[in-house]
Amino acid sequence: MEEKIKEYVVNFIAPRLEGDGGWVEFKGFDGRILSLRFRGECSKCLILSRCADWIREMIKKEFDLDVKVDCERKRPYFQDV
């Protein structure tokens, strides 16, 4: 199931976020928690929790799974200083 979820994130979720200047990377899925890393504009988005809720709803709709989305923000190196 992890591979199907990863494929869905890469092929369906990520392209939709790229349209707004952000991107998402699949980190892992343990059956209950979907771990994602957000970069670009997503790394500083003020409504990332709404995006996580949308992703959770899309996973539920596509795979009939109720997951928790764990969001990690990864800012560019020059913003970490």
VOPAGU-2260 file (C-alpha; in pm, 1 decimal, decimal comma):
REM VOPAGU-2260
SITE   aa  ch    i         X         Y         Z
SITE  MET   A    0       0,0       0,0       0,0
SITE  GLU   A    1     290,9     235,9      70,4
SITE  GLU   A    2     396,7     227,2    -295,0
SITE  LYS   A    3      42,4     312,4    -413,2
SITE  ILE   A    4      21,6     604,2    -171,2
SITE  LYS   A    5     364,6     728,4    -281,9
SITE  GLU   A    6     263,4     707,3    -647,8
SITE  TYR   A    7     -56,1     899,9    -571,8
SITE  VAL   A    8     134,8    1175,8    -391,5
SITE  VAL   A    9     390,6    1205,1    -672,6
SITE  ASN   A   10     144,3    1187,8    -963,7
SITE  PHE   A   11    -168,4    1357,2    -826,7
SITE  ILE   A   12     -96,6    1569,9    -519,1
SITE  ALA   A   13     244,9    1715,3    -611,5
SITE  PRO   A   14     146,7    1856,7    -953,2
SITE  ARG   A   15    -139,9    2049,4    -795,2
SITE  LEU   A   16      90,5    2213,3    -541,7
SITE  GLU   A   17     351,8    2296,8    -805,1
SITE  GLY   A   18      99,8    2528,8    -968,7
SITE  ASP   A   19     128,9    2755,5    -664,1
SITE  GLY   A   20     508,5    2744,7    -646,1
SITE  GLY   A   21     538,1    2472,7    -385,6
SITE  TRP   A   22     611,4    2105,7    -388,1
SITE  VAL   A   23     571,5    1804,5    -169,7
SITE  GLU   A   24     795,2    1502,7    -118,5
SITE  PHE   A   25     682,1    1163,8       6,3
SITE  LYS   A   26     872,6    1064,5     321,1
SITE  GLY   A   27     686,7     753,4     429,6
SITE  PHE   A   28     363,1     581,2     518,9
SITE  ASP   A   29     321,7     341,6     808,9
SITE  GLY   A   30     -43,2     251,0     758,4
SITE  ARG   A   31    -182,3     532,6     973,5
SITE  ILE   A   32      52,0     829,7     927,9
SITE  LEU   A   33     146,0     977,9     591,4
SITE  SER   A   34     471,0    1173,4     628,9
SITE  LEU   A   35     532,3    1447,5     375,7
SITE  ARG   A   36     801,3    1713,8     334,6
SITE  PHE   A   37     685,7    2048,4     197,5
SITE  ARG   A   38     926,0    2275,5       8,9
SITE  GLY   A   39     914,4    2592,1    -196,5
SITE  GLU   A   40     618,4    2818,6    -125,7
SITE  CYS   A   41     460,9    2540,1      79,8
SITE  SER   A   42     743,9    2567,7     333,1
SITE  LYS   A   43     623,1    2912,4     440,6
SITE  CYS   A   44     250,0    2875,6     376,0
SITE  LEU   A   45      26,8    3001,4     655,3
SITE  ILE   A   46    -254,4    2758,2     571,8
SITE  LEU   A   47     -53,0    2437,6     538,6
SITE  SER   A   48    -293,7    2267,2     780,1
SITE  ARG   A   49    -577,6    2320,2     529,7
SITE  CYS   A   50    -364,7    2161,8     258,6
SITE  ALA   A   51    -292,7    1867,4     488,9
SITE  ASP   A   52    -668,4    1829,7     547,0
SITE  TRP   A   53    -725,8    1832,8     169,7
SITE  ILE   A   54    -459,0    1564,8     119,9
SITE  ARG   A   55    -614,1    1353,9     395,7
SITE  GLU   A   56    -956,6    1382,3     228,1
SITE  MET   A   57    -813,4    1288,9    -113,1
SITE  ILE   A   58    -640,9     980,6      34,3
SITE  LYS   A   59    -965,4     882,1     204,9
SITE  LYS   A   60   -1159,5     924,7    -118,6
SITE  GLU   A   61    -907,7     737,8    -335,7
SITE  PHE   A   62    -802,1     456,3    -100,2
SITE  ASP   A   63   -1073,5     452,6     169,9
SITE  LEU   A   64    -805,4     511,5     434,5
SITE  ASP   A   65    -829,9     752,3     724,4
SITE  VAL   A   66    -474,9     877,9     770,7
SITE  LYS   A   67    -302,4    1150,8     966,1
SITE  VAL   A   68     -83,3    1375,4     751,3
SITE  ASP   A   69     244,8    1464,6     920,1
SITE  CYS   A   70     385,4    1782,2     762,0
SITE  GLU   A   71     751,5    1877,7     769,3
SITE  ARG   A   72     848,1    2217,7     635,3
SITE  LYS   A   73    1184,4    2226,6     462,7
SITE  ARG   A   74    1293,9    2580,3     388,5
SITE  PRO   A   75    1578,0    2663,8     151,4
SITE  TYR   A   76    1914,1    2669,0     325,3
SITE  PHE   A   77    1938,1    3048,0     314,3
SITE  GLN   A   78    1616,4    3082,6     518,2
SITE  ASP   A   79    1743,8    2852,9     794,6
SITE  VAL   A   80    2019,1    3094,8     898,0
